[in-house]
Amino acid sequence: MTSLPGDSDSTGSARRPDVAEAEHIVCARCGTPADGPRPTWTCSVENGSRHYFCDSCARTHLRAIEGRLDSAWW
């Protein structure tokens, strides 16, 4: 079996598509940059792409966020 350089699972350096090494996350609503690479912000998947919302925007728009959930979630 042939693999491309950097695709080896045996080295432990295999990349996961959902985790970027130097991902710079900003709030999709207000543009506030995250302090670190993995903030504990609200994440929404819309049309197949991830959108992150800072704590302030998530609190402000909580009712709109909940309104998009199926009734099984509330």
PDB file with SEQRES, HELIX, SHEET and CRYST1 records, atoms N, CA, C and O in Angstrom:
SEQRES   1 A   74  MET THR SER LEU PRO GLY ASP SER ASP SER THR GLY SER          
SEQRES   2 A   74  ALA ARG ARG PRO ASP VAL ALA GLU ALA GLU HIS ILE VAL          
SEQRES   3 A   74  CYS ALA ARG CYS GLY THR PRO ALA ASP GLY PRO ARG PRO          
SEQRES   4 A   74  THR TRP THR CYS SER VAL GLU ASN GLY SER ARG HIS TYR          
SEQRES   5 A   74  PHE CYS ASP SER CYS ALA ARG THR HIS LEU ARG ALA ILE          
SEQRES   6 A   74  GLU GLY ARG LEU ASP SER ALA TRP TRP                          
HELIX    1 AA1 ASP A   55  THR A   60  1                                   6    
HELIX    2 AA2 LEU A   62  GLY A   67  1                                   6    
HELIX    3 AA3 SER A   71  TRP A   73  5                                   3    
SHEET    1 AA1 2 THR A  42  GLU A  46  0                                        
SHEET    2 AA1 2 SER A  49  PHE A  53 -1                                        
CRYST1    1.000    1.000    1.000  90.00  90.00  90.00 P 1           1          
ATOM      1  N   MET A   1       0.839  -1.173   0.000  1.00  0.00           N  
ATOM      2  CA  MET A   1       0.000   0.000   0.000  1.00  0.00           C  
ATOM      3  C   MET A   1       0.889   1.242   0.000  1.00  0.00           C  
ATOM      4  O   MET A   1       1.869   1.305   0.742  1.00  0.00           O  
ATOM      5  N   THR A   2       0.560   2.198  -0.804  1.00  0.00           N  
ATOM      6  CA  THR A   2       1.341   3.422  -0.929  1.00  0.00           C  
ATOM      7  C   THR A   2       0.573   4.589  -0.336  1.00  0.00           C  
ATOM      8  O   THR A   2      -0.638   4.707  -0.525  1.00  0.00           O  
ATOM      9  N   SER A   3       1.280   5.452   0.384  1.00  0.00           N  
ATOM     10  CA  SER A   3       0.629   6.631   0.947  1.00  0.00           C  
ATOM     11  C   SER A   3       1.458   7.860   0.642  1.00  0.00           C  
ATOM     12  O   SER A   3       2.665   7.773   0.416  1.00  0.00           O  
ATOM     13  N   LEU A   4       0.812   8.983   0.639  1.00  0.00           N  
ATOM     14  CA  LEU A   4       1.491  10.248   0.397  1.00  0.00           C  
ATOM     15  C   LEU A   4       2.262  10.673   1.630  1.00  0.00           C  
ATOM     16  O   LEU A   4       1.906  10.279   2.740  1.00  0.00           O  
ATOM     17  N   PRO A   5       3.318  11.473   1.464  1.00  0.00           N  
ATOM     18  CA  PRO A   5       4.071  11.957   2.625  1.00  0.00           C  
ATOM     19  C   PRO A   5       3.154  12.710   3.583  1.00  0.00           C  
ATOM     20  O   PRO A   5       2.354  13.551   3.171  1.00  0.00           O  
ATOM     21  N   GLY A   6       3.288  12.390   4.873  1.00  0.00           N  
ATOM     22  CA  GLY A   6       2.481  13.062   5.883  1.00  0.00           C  
ATOM     23  C   GLY A   6       1.144  12.405   6.135  1.00  0.00           C  
ATOM     24  O   GLY A   6       0.386  12.866   6.987  1.00  0.00           O  
ATOM     25  N   ASP A   7       0.828  11.317   5.400  1.00  0.00           N  
ATOM     26  CA  ASP A   7      -0.449  10.637   5.585  1.00  0.00           C  
ATOM     27  C   ASP A   7      -0.351   9.421   6.480  1.00  0.00           C  
ATOM     28  O   ASP A   7      -1.342   8.707   6.637  1.00  0.00           O  
ATOM     29  N   SER A   8       0.783   9.159   7.066  1.00  0.00           N  
ATOM     30  CA  SER A   8       0.984   7.961   7.858  1.00  0.00           C  
ATOM     31  C   SER A   8       0.280   8.058   9.205  1.00  0.00           C  
ATOM     32  O   SER A   8       0.424   9.050   9.919  1.00  0.00           O  
ATOM     33  N   ASP A   9      -0.479   7.028   9.545  1.00  0.00           N  
ATOM     34  CA  ASP A   9      -1.135   6.966  10.846  1.00  0.00           C  
ATOM     35  C   ASP A   9      -0.186   6.491  11.931  1.00  0.00           C  
ATOM     36  O   ASP A   9      -0.436   6.730  13.113  1.00  0.00           O  
ATOM     37  N   SER A  10       0.898   5.821  11.556  1.00  0.00           N  
ATOM     38  CA  SER A  10       1.807   5.253  12.544  1.00  0.00           C  
ATOM     39  C   SER A  10       2.630   6.310  13.270  1.00  0.00           C  
ATOM     40  O   SER A  10       3.134   6.036  14.360  1.00  0.00           O  
ATOM     41  N   THR A  11       2.781   7.487  12.717  1.00  0.00           N  
ATOM     42  CA  THR A  11       3.589   8.526  13.358  1.00  0.00           C  
ATOM     43  C   THR A  11       2.792   9.353  14.349  1.00  0.00           C  
ATOM     44  O   THR A  11       3.368  10.106  15.135  1.00  0.00           O  
ATOM     45  N   GLY A  12       1.457   9.219  14.320  1.00  0.00           N  
ATOM     46  CA  GLY A  12       0.628  10.011  15.207  1.00  0.00           C  
ATOM     47  C   GLY A  12       0.432  11.432  14.726  1.00  0.00           C  
ATOM     48  O   GLY A  12      -0.159  12.249  15.432  1.00  0.00           O  
ATOM     49  N   SER A  13       0.918  11.740  13.537  1.00  0.00           N  
ATOM     50  CA  SER A  13       0.797  13.099  13.030  1.00  0.00           C  
ATOM     51  C   SER A  13      -0.284  13.222  11.967  1.00  0.00           C  
ATOM     52  O   SER A  13      -0.338  14.210  11.235  1.00  0.00           O  
ATOM     53  N   ALA A  14      -1.144  12.211  11.889  1.00  0.00           N  
ATOM     54  CA  ALA A  14      -2.231  12.282  10.903  1.00  0.00           C  
ATOM     55  C   ALA A  14      -3.129  13.453  11.244  1.00  0.00           C  
ATOM     56  O   ALA A  14      -3.446  13.693  12.409  1.00  0.00           O  
ATOM     57  N   ARG A  15      -3.533  14.175  10.224  1.00  0.00           N  
ATOM     58  CA  ARG A  15      -4.358  15.367  10.436  1.00  0.00           C  
ATOM     59  C   ARG A  15      -5.834  15.010  10.431  1.00  0.00           C  
ATOM     60  O   ARG A  15      -6.286  14.208   9.614  1.00  0.00           O  
ATOM     61  N   ARG A  16      -6.564  15.597  11.327  1.00  0.00           N  
ATOM     62  CA  ARG A  16      -8.011  15.464  11.328  1.00  0.00           C  
ATOM     63  C   ARG A  16      -8.562  16.669  10.600  1.00  0.00           C  
ATOM     64  O   ARG A  16      -8.139  17.792  10.873  1.00  0.00           O  
ATOM     65  N   PRO A  17      -9.497  16.471   9.679  1.00  0.00           N  
ATOM     66  CA  PRO A  17     -10.010  17.604   8.906  1.00  0.00           C  
ATOM     67  C   PRO A  17     -10.764  18.625   9.737  1.00  0.00           C  
ATOM     68  O   PRO A  17     -10.898  19.773   9.313  1.00  0.00           O  
ATOM     69  N   ASP A  18     -11.267  18.240  10.925  1.00  0.00           N  
ATOM     70  CA  ASP A  18     -12.037  19.181  11.729  1.00  0.00           C  
ATOM     71  C   ASP A  18     -11.178  19.994  12.689  1.00  0.00           C  
ATOM     72  O   ASP A  18     -11.697  20.856  13.397  1.00  0.00           O  
ATOM     73  N   VAL A  19      -9.869  19.734  12.726  1.00  0.00           N  
ATOM     74  CA  VAL A  19      -8.983  20.451  13.639  1.00  0.00           C  
ATOM     75  C   VAL A  19      -7.848  21.074  12.839  1.00  0.00           C  
ATOM     76  O   VAL A  19      -7.053  20.362  12.226  1.00  0.00           O  
ATOM     77  N   ALA A  20      -7.772  22.370  12.845  1.00  0.00           N  
ATOM     78  CA  ALA A  20      -6.687  23.064  12.150  1.00  0.00           C  
ATOM     79  C   ALA A  20      -5.571  23.352  13.138  1.00  0.00           C  
ATOM     80  O   ALA A  20      -5.828  23.677  14.297  1.00  0.00           O  
ATOM     81  N   GLU A  21      -4.335  23.235  12.681  1.00  0.00           N  
ATOM     82  CA  GLU A  21      -3.197  23.443  13.573  1.00  0.00           C  
ATOM     83  C   GLU A  21      -3.110  24.895  14.057  1.00  0.00           C  
ATOM     84  O   GLU A  21      -2.945  25.137  15.252  1.00  0.00           O  
ATOM     85  N   ALA A  22      -3.216  25.839  13.161  1.00  0.00           N  
ATOM     86  CA  ALA A  22      -3.078  27.245  13.520  1.00  0.00           C  
ATOM     87  C   ALA A  22      -4.345  27.996  13.128  1.00  0.00           C  
ATOM     88  O   ALA A  22      -4.290  29.063  12.518  1.00  0.00           O  
ATOM     89  N   GLU A  23      -5.470  27.424  13.486  1.00  0.00           N  
ATOM     90  CA  GLU A  23      -6.748  28.011  13.119  1.00  0.00           C  
ATOM     91  C   GLU A  23      -6.974  29.305  13.899  1.00  0.00           C  
ATOM     92  O   GLU A  23      -6.862  29.325  15.125  1.00  0.00           O  
ATOM     93  N   HIS A  24      -7.287  30.369  13.192  1.00  0.00           N  
ATOM     94  CA  HIS A  24      -7.560  31.656  13.823  1.00  0.00           C  
ATOM     95  C   HIS A  24      -9.069  31.859  13.779  1.00  0.00           C  
ATOM     96  O   HIS A  24      -9.638  32.096  12.713  1.00  0.00           O  
ATOM     97  N   ILE A  25      -9.707  31.768  14.927  1.00  0.00           N  
ATOM     98  CA  ILE A  25     -11.164  31.832  14.987  1.00  0.00           C  
ATOM     99  C   ILE A  25     -11.610  33.231  15.380  1.00  0.00           C  
ATOM    100  O   ILE A  25     -11.081  33.824  16.319  1.00  0.00           O  
ATOM    101  N   VAL A  26     -12.586  33.747  14.653  1.00  0.00           N  
ATOM    102  CA  VAL A  26     -13.206  35.033  14.983  1.00  0.00           C  
ATOM    103  C   VAL A  26     -14.713  34.823  15.055  1.00  0.00           C  
ATOM    104  O   VAL A  26     -15.251  33.919  14.417  1.00  0.00           O  
ATOM    105  N   CYS A  27     -15.385  35.656  15.829  1.00  0.00           N  
ATOM    106  CA  CYS A  27     -16.836  35.588  15.957  1.00  0.00           C  
ATOM    107  C   CYS A  27     -17.472  35.919  14.605  1.00  0.00           C  
ATOM    108  O   CYS A  27     -17.129  36.922  13.979  1.00  0.00           O  
ATOM    109  N   ALA A  28     -18.395  35.074  14.164  1.00  0.00           N  
ATOM    110  CA  ALA A  28     -19.047  35.266  12.870  1.00  0.00           C  
ATOM    111  C   ALA A  28     -20.006  36.453  12.888  1.00  0.00           C  
ATOM    112  O   ALA A  28     -20.423  36.922  11.829  1.00  0.00           O  
ATOM    113  N   ARG A  29     -20.358  36.940  14.067  1.00  0.00           N  
ATOM    114  CA  ARG A  29     -21.307  38.049  14.164  1.00  0.00           C  
ATOM    115  C   ARG A  29     -20.607  39.394  14.338  1.00  0.00           C  
ATOM    116  O   ARG A  29     -20.892  40.342  13.607  1.00  0.00           O  
ATOM    117  N   CYS A  30     -19.679  39.482  15.317  1.00  0.00           N  
ATOM    118  CA  CYS A  30     -19.069  40.784  15.625  1.00  0.00           C  
ATOM    119  C   CYS A  30     -17.601  40.887  15.221  1.00  0.00           C  
ATOM    120  O   CYS A  30     -17.038  41.982  15.220  1.00  0.00           O  
ATOM    121  N   GLY A  31     -16.967  39.750  14.874  1.00  0.00           N  
ATOM    122  CA  GLY A  31     -15.584  39.783  14.434  1.00  0.00           C  
ATOM    123  C   GLY A  31     -14.545  39.751  15.540  1.00  0.00           C  
ATOM    124  O   GLY A  31     -13.356  39.903  15.261  1.00  0.00           O  
ATOM    125  N   THR A  32     -14.953  39.559  16.782  1.00  0.00           N  
ATOM    126  CA  THR A  32     -14.009  39.485  17.896  1.00  0.00           C  
ATOM    127  C   THR A  32     -13.100  38.273  17.725  1.00  0.00           C  
ATOM    128  O   THR A  32     -13.603  37.167  17.522  1.00  0.00           O  
ATOM    129  N   PRO A  33     -11.778  38.440  17.799  1.00  0.00           N  
ATOM    130  CA  PRO A  33     -10.877  37.292  17.668  1.00  0.00           C  
ATOM    131  C   PRO A  33     -10.833  36.472  18.959  1.00  0.00           C  
ATOM    132  O   PRO A  33     -10.966  37.015  20.056  1.00  0.00           O  
ATOM    133  N   ALA A  34     -10.645  35.163  18.814  1.00  0.00           N  
ATOM    134  CA  ALA A  34     -10.532  34.279  19.977  1.00  0.00           C  
ATOM    135  C   ALA A  34      -9.156  34.438  20.608  1.00  0.00           C  
ATOM    136  O   ALA A  34      -8.178  34.728  19.919  1.00  0.00           O  
ATOM    137  N   ASP A  35      -9.086  34.244  21.930  1.00  0.00           N  
ATOM    138  CA  ASP A  35      -7.810  34.351  22.642  1.00  0.00           C  
ATOM    139  C   ASP A  35      -6.877  33.194  22.304  1.00  0.00           C  
ATOM    140  O   ASP A  35      -5.662  33.373  22.229  1.00  0.00           O  
ATOM    141  N   GLY A  36      -7.440  32.020  22.102  1.00  0.00           N  
ATOM    142  CA  GLY A  36      -6.624  30.843  21.803  1.00  0.00           C  
ATOM    143  C   GLY A  36      -7.181  30.113  20.597  1.00  0.00           C  
ATOM    144  O   GLY A  36      -8.178  30.540  20.013  1.00  0.00           O  
ATOM    145  N   PRO A  37      -6.549  29.023  20.225  1.00  0.00           N  
ATOM    146  CA  PRO A  37      -6.977  28.300  19.035  1.00  0.00           C  
ATOM    147  C   PRO A  37      -8.281  27.526  19.213  1.00  0.00           C  
ATOM    148  O   PRO A  37      -8.931  27.219  18.214  1.00  0.00           O  
ATOM    149  N   ARG A  38      -8.692  27.200  20.431  1.00  0.00           N  
ATOM    150  CA  ARG A  38      -9.904  26.425  20.676  1.00  0.00           C  
ATOM    151  C   ARG A  38     -10.778  27.081  21.739  1.00  0.00           C  
ATOM    152  O   ARG A  38     -10.803  26.617  22.879  1.00  0.00           O  
ATOM    153  N   PRO A  39     -11.497  28.150  21.394  1.00  0.00           N  
ATOM    154  CA  PRO A  39     -12.338  28.815  22.391  1.00  0.00           C  
ATOM    155  C   PRO A  39     -13.557  27.967  22.746  1.00  0.00           C  
ATOM    156  O   PRO A  39     -13.917  27.044  22.016  1.00  0.00           O  
ATOM    157  N   THR A  40     -14.177  28.286  23.858  1.00  0.00           N  
ATOM    158  CA  THR A  40     -15.391  27.576  24.284  1.00  0.00           C  
ATOM    159  C   THR A  40     -16.611  28.363  23.846  1.00  0.00           C  
ATOM    160  O   THR A  40     -17.532  28.580  24.634  1.00  0.00           O  
ATOM    161  N   TRP A  41     -16.621  28.784  22.615  1.00  0.00           N  
ATOM    162  CA  TRP A  41     -17.709  29.568  22.065  1.00  0.00           C  
ATOM    163  C   TRP A  41     -18.792  28.659  21.502  1.00  0.00           C  
ATOM    164  O   TRP A  41     -18.602  27.449  21.379  1.00  0.00           O  
ATOM    165  N   THR A  42     -19.922  29.252  21.163  1.00  0.00           N  
ATOM    166  CA  THR A  42     -20.997  28.524  20.512  1.00  0.00           C  
ATOM    167  C   THR A  42     -20.592  28.271  19.061  1.00  0.00           C  
ATOM    168  O   THR A  42     -20.120  29.172  18.366  1.00  0.00           O  
ATOM    169  N   CYS A  43     -20.783  27.037  18.623  1.00  0.00           N  
ATOM    170  CA  CYS A  43     -20.433  26.668  17.250  1.00  0.00           C  
ATOM    171  C   CYS A  43     -21.700  26.241  16.532  1.00  0.00           C  
ATOM    172  O   CYS A  43     -22.495  25.463  17.060  1.00  0.00           O  
ATOM    173  N   SER A  44     -21.880  26.748  15.341  1.00  0.00           N  
ATOM    174  CA  SER A  44     -23.037  26.424  14.523  1.00  0.00           C  
ATOM    175  C   SER A  44     -22.547  25.943  13.160  1.00  0.00           C  
ATOM    176  O   SER A  44     -21.652  26.546  12.567  1.00  0.00           O  
ATOM    177  N   VAL A  45     -23.137  24.859  12.667  1.00  0.00           N  
ATOM    178  CA  VAL A  45     -22.801  24.381  11.329  1.00  0.00           C  
ATOM    179  C   VAL A  45     -23.933  24.804  10.411  1.00  0.00           C  
ATOM    180  O   VAL A  45     -25.065  24.335  10.531  1.00  0.00           O  
ATOM    181  N   GLU A  46     -23.604  25.698   9.496  1.00  0.00           N  
ATOM    182  CA  GLU A  46     -24.594  26.244   8.573  1.00  0.00           C  
ATOM    183  C   GLU A  46     -24.121  26.024   7.142  1.00  0.00           C  
ATOM    184  O   GLU A  46     -23.028  26.448   6.765  1.00  0.00           O  
ATOM    185  N   ASN A  47     -24.943  25.366   6.361  1.00  0.00           N  
ATOM    186  CA  ASN A  47     -24.610  25.052   4.966  1.00  0.00           C  
ATOM    187  C   ASN A  47     -23.260  24.350   4.850  1.00  0.00           C  
ATOM    188  O   ASN A  47     -22.501  24.595   3.912  1.00  0.00           O  
ATOM    189  N   GLY A  48     -22.968  23.477   5.809  1.00  0.00           N  
ATOM    190  CA  GLY A  48     -21.746  22.682   5.764  1.00  0.00           C  
ATOM    191  C   GLY A  48     -20.494  23.347   6.287  1.00  0.00           C  
ATOM    192  O   GLY A  48     -19.433  22.722   6.276  1.00  0.00           O  
ATOM    193  N   SER A  49     -20.566  24.590   6.746  1.00  0.00           N  
ATOM    194  CA  SER A  49     -19.376  25.241   7.299  1.00  0.00           C  
ATOM    195  C   SER A  49     -19.639  25.678   8.737  1.00  0.00           C  
ATOM    196  O   SER A  49     -20.767  25.991   9.119  1.00  0.00           O  
ATOM    197  N   ARG A  50     -18.561  25.690   9.522  1.00  0.00           N  
ATOM    198  CA  ARG A  50     -18.671  26.046  10.940  1.00  0.00           C  
ATOM    199  C   ARG A  50     -18.624  27.556  11.124  1.00  0.00           C  
ATOM    200  O   ARG A  50     -17.846  28.257  10.477  1.00  0.00           O  
ATOM    201  N   HIS A  51     -19.471  28.036  12.014  1.00  0.00           N  
ATOM    202  CA  HIS A  51     -19.491  29.444  12.394  1.00  0.00           C  
ATOM    203  C   HIS A  51     -19.403  29.486  13.917  1.00  0.00           C  
ATOM    204  O   HIS A  51     -20.159  28.803  14.609  1.00  0.00           O  
ATOM    205  N   TYR A  52     -18.482  30.285  14.432  1.00  0.00           N  
ATOM    206  CA  TYR A  52     -18.304  30.426  15.871  1.00  0.00           C  
ATOM    207  C   TYR A  52     -18.859  31.772  16.318  1.00  0.00           C  
ATOM    208  O   TYR A  52     -18.712  32.779  15.625  1.00  0.00           O  
ATOM    209  N   PHE A  53     -19.506  31.776  17.495  1.00  0.00           N  
ATOM    210  CA  PHE A  53     -20.069  32.988  18.060  1.00  0.00           C  
ATOM    211  C   PHE A  53     -19.514  33.181  19.464  1.00  0.00           C  
ATOM    212  O   PHE A  53     -19.555  32.264  20.285  1.00  0.00           O  
ATOM    213  N   CYS A  54     -18.989  34.387  19.743  1.00  0.00           N  
ATOM    214  CA  CYS A  54     -18.408  34.679  21.057  1.00  0.00           C  
ATOM    215  C   CYS A  54     -19.487  34.599  22.126  1.00  0.00           C  
ATOM    216  O   CYS A  54     -20.678  34.575  21.816  1.00  0.00           O  
ATOM    217  N   ASP A  55     -19.066  34.558  23.382  1.00  0.00           N  
ATOM    218  CA  ASP A  55     -20.008  34.437  24.498  1.00  0.00           C  
ATOM    219  C   ASP A  55     -21.019  35.572  24.509  1.00  0.00           C  
ATOM    220  O   ASP A  55     -22.201  35.347  24.768  1.00  0.00           O  
ATOM    221  N   SER A  56     -20.565  36.794  24.229  1.00  0.00           N  
ATOM    222  CA  SER A  56     -21.445  37.951  24.257  1.00  0.00           C  
ATOM    223  C   SER A  56     -22.538  37.848  23.184  1.00  0.00           C  
ATOM    224  O   SER A  56     -23.715  38.060  23.475  1.00  0.00           O  
ATOM    225  N   CYS A  57     -22.152  37.527  21.962  1.00  0.00           N  
ATOM    226  CA  CYS A  57     -23.129  37.401  20.876  1.00  0.00           C  
ATOM    227  C   CYS A  57     -24.066  36.217  21.119  1.00  0.00           C  
ATOM    228  O   CYS A  57     -25.261  36.309  20.838  1.00  0.00           O  
ATOM    229  N   ALA A  58     -23.536  35.113  21.636  1.00  0.00           N  
ATOM    230  CA  ALA A  58     -24.373  33.948  21.910  1.00  0.00           C  
ATOM    231  C   ALA A  58     -25.429  34.285  22.956  1.00  0.00           C  
ATOM    232  O   ALA A  58     -26.589  33.900  22.810  1.00  0.00           O  
ATOM    233  N   ARG A  59     -25.037  35.003  24.016  1.00  0.00           N  
ATOM    234  CA  ARG A  59     -26.020  35.396  25.046  1.00  0.00           C  
ATOM    235  C   ARG A  59     -27.067  36.345  24.478  1.00  0.00           C  
ATOM    236  O   ARG A  59     -28.258  36.195  24.751  1.00  0.00           O  
ATOM    237  N   THR A  60     -26.633  37.309  23.698  1.00  0.00           N  
ATOM    238  CA  THR A  60     -27.542  38.298  23.129  1.00  0.00           C  
ATOM    239  C   THR A  60     -28.565  37.658  22.197  1.00  0.00           C  
ATOM    240  O   THR A  60     -29.718  38.087  22.154  1.00  0.00           O  
ATOM    241  N   HIS A  61     -28.155  36.644  21.457  1.00  0.00           N  
ATOM    242  CA  HIS A  61     -29.024  36.040  20.442  1.00  0.00           C  
ATOM    243  C   HIS A  61     -29.474  34.630  20.820  1.00  0.00           C  
ATOM    244  O   HIS A  61     -29.776  33.817  19.947  1.00  0.00           O  
ATOM    245  N   LEU A  62     -29.518  34.341  22.126  1.00  0.00           N  
ATOM    246  CA  LEU A  62     -29.865  33.010  22.609  1.00  0.00           C  
ATOM    247  C   LEU A  62     -31.235  32.544  22.120  1.00  0.00           C  
ATOM    248  O   LEU A  62     -31.384  31.390  21.718  1.00  0.00           O  
ATOM    249  N   ARG A  63     -32.222  33.410  22.149  1.00  0.00           N  
ATOM    250  CA  ARG A  63     -33.574  33.013  21.720  1.00  0.00           C  
ATOM    251  C   ARG A  63     -33.608  32.650  20.243  1.00  0.00           C  
ATOM    252  O   ARG A  63     -34.301  31.709  19.857  1.00  0.00           O  
ATOM    253  N   ALA A  64     -32.884  33.368  19.427  1.00  0.00           N  
ATOM    254  CA  ALA A  64     -32.843  33.055  18.000  1.00  0.00           C  
ATOM    255  C   ALA A  64     -32.138  31.715  17.759  1.00  0.00           C  
ATOM    256  O   ALA A  64     -32.542  30.937  16.894  1.00  0.00           O  
ATOM    257  N   ILE A  65     -31.077  31.457  18.537  1.00  0.00           N  
ATOM    258  CA  ILE A  65     -30.352  30.196  18.416  1.00  0.00           C  
ATOM    259  C   ILE A  65     -31.259  29.045  18.829  1.00  0.00           C  
ATOM    260  O   ILE A  65     -31.334  28.035  18.128  1.00  0.00           O  
ATOM    261  N   GLU A  66     -31.956  29.185  19.969  1.00  0.00           N  
ATOM    262  CA  GLU A  66     -32.860  28.137  20.441  1.00  0.00           C  
ATOM    263  C   GLU A  66     -34.025  27.935  19.478  1.00  0.00           C  
ATOM    264  O   GLU A  66     -34.521  26.818  19.334  1.00  0.00           O  
ATOM    265  N   GLY A  67     -34.462  28.994  18.824  1.00  0.00           N  
ATOM    266  CA  GLY A  67     -35.588  28.915  17.909  1.00  0.00           C  
ATOM    267  C   GLY A  67     -35.321  28.034  16.701  1.00  0.00           C  
ATOM    268  O   GLY A  67     -36.259  27.569  16.053  1.00  0.00           O  
ATOM    269  N   ARG A  68     -34.052  27.799  16.392  1.00  0.00           N  
ATOM    270  CA  ARG A  68     -33.703  26.949  15.259  1.00  0.00           C  
ATOM    271  C   ARG A  68     -33.626  25.480  15.635  1.00  0.00           C  
ATOM    272  O   ARG A  68     -33.506  24.629  14.754  1.00  0.00           O  
ATOM    273  N   LEU A  69     -33.693  25.158  16.928  1.00  0.00           N  
ATOM    274  CA  LEU A  69     -33.590  23.773  17.368  1.00  0.00           C  
ATOM    275  C   LEU A  69     -34.930  23.058  17.260  1.00  0.00           C  
ATOM    276  O   LEU A  69     -35.984  23.674  17.414  1.00  0.00           O  
ATOM    277  N   ASP A  70     -34.885  21.752  16.994  1.00  0.00           N  
ATOM    278  CA  ASP A  70     -36.089  20.941  17.023  1.00  0.00           C  
ATOM    279  C   ASP A  70     -36.613  20.895  18.464  1.00  0.00           C  
ATOM    280  O   ASP A  70     -35.845  21.046  19.414  1.00  0.00           O  
ATOM    281  N   SER A  71     -37.907  20.689  18.614  1.00  0.00           N  
ATOM    282  CA  SER A  71     -38.519  20.702  19.950  1.00  0.00           C  
ATOM    283  C   SER A  71     -37.950  19.614  20.866  1.00  0.00           C  
ATOM    284  O   SER A  71     -38.052  19.734  22.087  1.00  0.00           O  
ATOM    285  N   ALA A  72     -37.361  18.565  20.312  1.00  0.00           N  
ATOM    286  CA  ALA A  72     -36.754  17.518  21.129  1.00  0.00           C  
ATOM    287  C   ALA A  72     -35.587  18.045  21.968  1.00  0.00           C  
ATOM    288  O   ALA A  72     -35.245  17.458  22.994  1.00  0.00           O  
ATOM    289  N   TRP A  73     -34.971  19.165  21.527  1.00  0.00           N  
ATOM    290  CA  TRP A  73     -33.834  19.718  22.249  1.00  0.00           C  
ATOM    291  C   TRP A  73     -34.248  20.615  23.406  1.00  0.00           C  
ATOM    292  O   TRP A  73     -33.430  20.890  24.284  1.00  0.00           O  
ATOM    293  N   TRP A  74     -35.497  21.079  23.432  1.00  0.00           N  
ATOM    294  CA  TRP A  74     -35.929  21.922  24.525  1.00  0.00           C  
ATOM    295  C   TRP A  74     -37.155  21.352  25.160  1.00  0.00           C  
ATOM    296  O   TRP A  74     -37.680  21.926  26.114  1.00  0.00           O  
TER     297      TRP A  74                                                      
END                                                                             
